[in-house]
């Protein structure tokens, strides 16, 4: 994996904005709304799920339109399941084990279908690209998961969710996700702590069409790169304190092939007097960089992951010519960062 002594070519990083909705020309498009059935979370950091069975026909998601607010929820995820974690209309799904009674999915690894946070806007996939569900895929149900900020009063209920624009018309390209991130912890009283990951890509060729960063209160900026023959190409860089939308990739037309390296870095700063572990609650942290891609591969796609231990894995141990702006906020929209636990 070492690439010492190779001079990299850095792509120019352009300001990335959320992709604007594109006109969808299919004549058989329809919408499917998945919304919480007026739930009332009982505690802060409650993770609540609601599942909907899909039609048996193969379908393609073309656009995601969220109905949620950062005042109510830290994040919203849409997962694909063979069977949901519960037959109840809604259930607490904070357990990460996908075979427990409190899980998102009952029968194995959940598949990411959509992710939202921080008042992110809607996202349309490029023309000819769709996220395949139902039919011969493993996704028979869609489950939305809301991570609520606080308990609701007795008279208050929530119906957050997402509306999907879909079609039964087969799309030339499938959409999928590759996620980079870390486990471990952020030490106390530290500025510009780097959580880094690198993996060699070993699968079918993909074309990144969007990226999304996700962290909680300590995240400052997250960036990711494709490294080919020692040359670093920036996929995207954004602060997770801004709307956690899927932004257009910086290097339009980029592809990722077997043998390329994918690298990501989350830059964290903490004024806390205690370590902050990677975990599910808002007091914990996360370091995730999502790559939304298209591919002409016709097989059923699985989410691909690259996760490393933040305490033992460091770019500098494997790579040289690390981009100097990998932790830079220059050129990003202005943002503020507040930590209620500092």
C-alpha positions in Angstrom: 0.0 0.0 0.0 3.0 2.3 0.5 3.4 4.9 -2.2 6.5 6.8 -0.9 8.5 8.8 -3.4 5.7 9.3 -5.9 4.9 12.9 -6.7 1.1 13.3 -6.7 -1.1 15.4 -9.0 -3.7 17.2 -7.0 -7.0 18.1 -8.7 -8.3 21.6 -8.2 -11.0 21.6 -5.5 -14.1 23.6 -6.5 -16.9 24.7 -4.2 -19.5 21.9 -4.3 -23.2 22.6 -3.9 -26.0 20.2 -3.5 -27.2 18.8 -6.8 -30.2 20.5 -8.2 -33.2 18.4 -8.9 -33.2 17.2 -12.5 -36.3 16.7 -14.7 -37.4 13.1 -14.6 -38.7 12.1 -18.1 -40.0 8.6 -17.4 -43.7 8.4 -18.1 -44.3 5.7 -15.4 -42.8 7.6 -12.5 -44.7 7.5 -9.1 -44.0 8.7 -5.6 -43.9 6.7 -2.4 -43.9 8.5 0.9 -42.5 6.8 4.0 -43.3 8.8 7.2 -43.2 8.1 10.9 -46.7 7.1 12.0 -47.1 10.0 14.5 -44.6 8.7 17.0 -43.7 10.2 20.3 -40.1 9.6 21.3 -39.8 9.0 25.1 -36.2 10.1 25.6 -33.3 12.1 24.2 -31.3 10.2 21.5 -34.1 7.8 20.9 -33.6 5.8 17.7 -37.1 4.9 16.2 -37.8 2.9 13.1 -40.8 2.4 10.8 -41.0 -0.1 8.0 -42.9 -0.3 4.7 -43.2 -3.3 2.4 -42.2 -2.7 -1.2 -44.1 -4.0 -4.2 -42.7 -7.3 -5.5 -41.8 -5.6 -8.9 -38.3 -4.3 -9.4 -38.3 -0.5 -9.0 -35.7 2.3 -9.2 -35.5 5.3 -6.9 -34.8 8.5 -8.9 -35.2 11.2 -6.3 -35.2 11.7 -2.5 -37.3 14.5 -0.9 -36.9 14.7 2.9 -39.5 15.9 5.3 -37.5 16.5 8.5 -36.0 19.2 10.6 -32.7 19.4 12.5 -34.7 20.9 15.4 -36.4 17.6 15.8 -33.8 14.9 14.6 -30.1 14.5 14.5 -30.3 12.4 11.5 -32.7 10.2 9.3 -31.6 7.1 7.5 -33.5 5.0 5.0 -32.4 1.3 5.0 -33.3 -1.6 2.8 -34.1 -4.9 4.5 -35.2 -8.4 3.6 -37.4 -8.2 6.7 -37.7 -5.3 9.2 -36.5 -5.6 12.8 -40.1 -5.7 14.1 -43.6 -6.2 12.9 -44.8 -3.2 15.0 -45.8 0.0 13.3 -42.8 1.7 15.0 -40.1 0.4 17.3 -37.0 1.5 19.1 -34.1 0.3 16.9 -30.9 1.5 18.7 -29.3 -1.9 18.7 -26.6 -2.2 16.1 -26.9 -6.0 15.8 -29.1 -6.7 12.8 -30.4 -9.9 14.3 -31.8 -8.6 17.6 -35.4 -7.5 18.4 -34.2 -3.9 18.6 -32.5 -3.8 15.2 -33.3 -2.1 12.0 -33.3 -5.3 9.9 -34.1 -8.8 11.2 -32.3 -10.9 8.8 -28.8 -9.6 8.2 -26.9 -6.5 7.1 -28.9 -3.4 6.4 -28.4 -1.7 3.1 -28.1 2.1 3.0 -30.7 3.6 0.7 -30.6 7.3 1.8 -29.1 9.5 4.6 -30.1 12.9 5.8 -29.1 15.4 8.5 -28.7 19.1 9.2 -31.6 20.2 7.0 -30.2 18.7 3.9 -32.2 19.4 0.7 -33.7 17.0 -1.8 -31.5 15.0 -4.1 -32.2 13.7 -7.6 -30.0 11.1 -9.2 -28.6 11.9 -12.7 -30.7 10.9 -15.7 -30.4 7.2 -16.4 -29.3 6.3 -12.8 -31.6 4.6 -10.3 -31.3 2.9 -6.9 -32.7 -0.6 -7.5 -35.0 -2.1 -4.9 -37.6 -4.9 -4.8 -37.7 -7.6 -7.5 -34.7 -9.9 -7.3 -32.8 -7.6 -4.9 -32.4 -8.3 -1.2 -34.4 -5.1 -0.4 -38.0 -6.1 0.2 -38.8 -3.5 2.8 -37.7 0.1 3.4 -37.1 1.1 7.0 -36.7 4.8 8.0 -34.8 5.4 11.2 -35.0 8.8 13.1 -32.4 9.7 15.7 -34.5 12.2 17.8 -32.9 15.1 19.7 -35.2 14.9 22.7 -38.3 13.5 24.3 -41.6 14.8 23.0 -44.3 16.3 25.2 -47.5 14.3 25.6 -49.4 16.4 23.0 -46.6 16.3 20.4 -46.1 13.7 17.7 -43.8 13.3 14.7 -44.4 12.3 11.1 -40.9 13.0 9.7 -40.0 11.0 6.6 -39.1 11.0 3.0 -40.9 11.0 -0.4 -39.3 8.8 -3.0 -39.8 9.4 -6.8 -39.6 6.0 -8.4 -40.1 4.1 -11.6 -40.6 0.5 -12.7 -38.6 1.3 -15.9 -35.2 -0.3 -15.8 -32.4 2.3 -15.6 -29.2 1.9 -17.5 -27.1 2.5 -14.4 -27.5 1.5 -10.8 -26.7 3.8 -7.8 -24.8 2.5 -4.8 -22.8 3.6 -1.7 -19.3 3.3 -0.6 -18.7 4.5 3.0 -15.3 5.3 4.6 -14.9 6.0 8.3 -13.3 5.2 11.7 -13.9 3.6 15.0 -12.0 4.6 18.2 -12.2 7.8 20.1 -11.2 11.5 20.1 -8.9 12.4 23.0 -9.9 15.2 25.4 -8.8 18.9 24.9 -7.3 18.4 21.4 -7.5 20.5 18.2 -7.3 19.2 14.7 -7.3 15.5 15.6 -7.2 13.4 12.4 -9.2 10.2 12.0 -8.0 8.6 8.8 -8.8 5.6 6.6 -7.4 4.0 3.5 -8.5 0.9 1.6 -7.7 -0.6 -1.7 -10.7 -0.8 -4.0 -11.2 -4.4 -5.3 -14.6 -4.3 -7.0 -16.3 -3.3 -10.3 -15.7 0.2 -11.7 -17.8 2.9 -10.2 -18.4 6.6 -11.0 -18.8 8.9 -8.0 -21.8 11.3 -8.5 -22.1 12.7 -5.0 -20.6 12.7 -1.5 -21.8 13.3 2.0 -20.0 13.9 5.3 -21.3 12.9 8.7 -20.0 13.8 12.2 -21.6 15.2 15.3 -20.4 18.2 17.4 -16.6 17.8 17.1 -16.4 17.5 13.4 -14.7 20.4 11.6 -14.1 19.1 8.1 -14.1 15.8 6.2 -12.4 15.0 2.9 -11.8 12.0 0.7 -9.5 11.1 -2.2 -8.9 8.6 -4.9 -5.3 7.7 -5.2 -4.1 6.1 -8.5 -0.5 5.6 -9.4 0.4 7.9 -6.5 -1.8 10.7 -7.8 -4.3 12.1 -5.4 -7.7 13.3 -6.8 -10.1 15.0 -4.3 -13.6 13.4 -4.4 -15.0 16.0 -2.0 -14.4 18.1 1.1 -17.1 19.6 3.4 -17.8 20.5 7.0 -20.4 18.2 8.7 -21.7 21.4 10.5 -23.2 22.4 7.1 -26.3 20.7 5.7 -25.3 17.0 5.4 -26.6 16.7 1.9 -25.2 14.7 -1.0 -23.0 17.3 -2.8 -21.7 17.0 -6.4 -18.2 15.5 -6.5 -15.4 17.9 -7.0 -13.8 16.0 -9.9 -16.7 15.4 -12.4 -16.2 12.4 -14.5 -13.9 10.6 -12.1 -14.0 6.8 -11.9 -12.8 4.4 -9.3 -11.3 1.1 -10.6 -9.9 -2.1 -9.1 -6.5 -1.3 -7.6 -7.2 2.3 -6.7 -6.9 3.5 -3.1 -9.7 5.4 -1.4 -8.7 7.6 1.5 -10.7 9.7 3.9 -10.0 12.1 6.8 -12.2 13.5 9.5 -10.7 16.5 11.3 -12.0 16.8 14.9 -11.5 19.4 17.6 -12.6 18.9 21.2 -12.7 21.2 24.2 -14.1 18.3 26.3 -12.4 17.1 29.4 -13.1 13.5 28.6 -12.5 11.2 25.6 -15.3 11.0 23.0 -15.9 7.6 21.6 -17.3 6.7 18.2 -20.9 5.8 18.9 -24.6 6.3 18.1 -25.6 9.0 20.6 -25.2 12.8 20.0 -22.6 12.9 22.8 -20.6 10.3 20.9 -19.0 11.0 17.6 -19.0 9.6 14.1 -16.6 9.9 11.2 -18.2 9.0 7.9 -17.7 9.9 4.3 -20.3 8.6 1.9 -19.6 8.2 -1.8 -22.8 8.0 -3.9 -21.9 6.3 -7.2 -23.3 4.9 -10.4 -22.2 1.7 -12.2 -23.2 -0.4 -15.2 -22.8 -3.5 -13.0 -26.1 -5.4 -13.2 -25.7 -7.5 -10.1 -27.4 -6.8 -6.8 -25.2 -4.2 -5.1 -24.1 -4.2 -1.5 -22.9 -1.2 0.5 -19.1 -1.2 0.5 -17.2 -0.1 3.6 -13.7 1.0 4.6 -13.3 1.5 8.4 -10.0 1.9 10.4 -9.0 2.3 14.0 -8.4 6.0 14.6 -5.8 5.3 17.3 -3.5 3.0 15.3 -4.1 3.9 11.6 -2.5 7.0 10.1 -2.0 8.1 6.5 1.6 9.0 7.1 2.5 5.4 7.9 1.5 4.3 4.4 1.4 7.4 2.1 3.5 10.4 1.2 2.6 13.7 -0.5 -0.5 14.0 1.6 -2.5 17.0 0.3 -1.9 20.1 2.4 -5.6 21.1 2.2 -7.0 17.8 3.4 -8.1 19.5 6.6 -8.7 23.0 5.2 -12.0 24.9 5.5 -10.8 27.5 2.9 -13.4 27.9 0.2 -16.2 26.2 2.2 -19.4 28.1 3.1 -19.2 29.8 6.5 -20.4 27.6 9.4 -20.5 27.6 13.2 -19.7 24.8 15.5 -21.2 24.5 19.0 -20.6 21.6 21.5 -23.1 21.3 24.3 -20.9 18.8 26.1 -17.7 21.0 26.3 
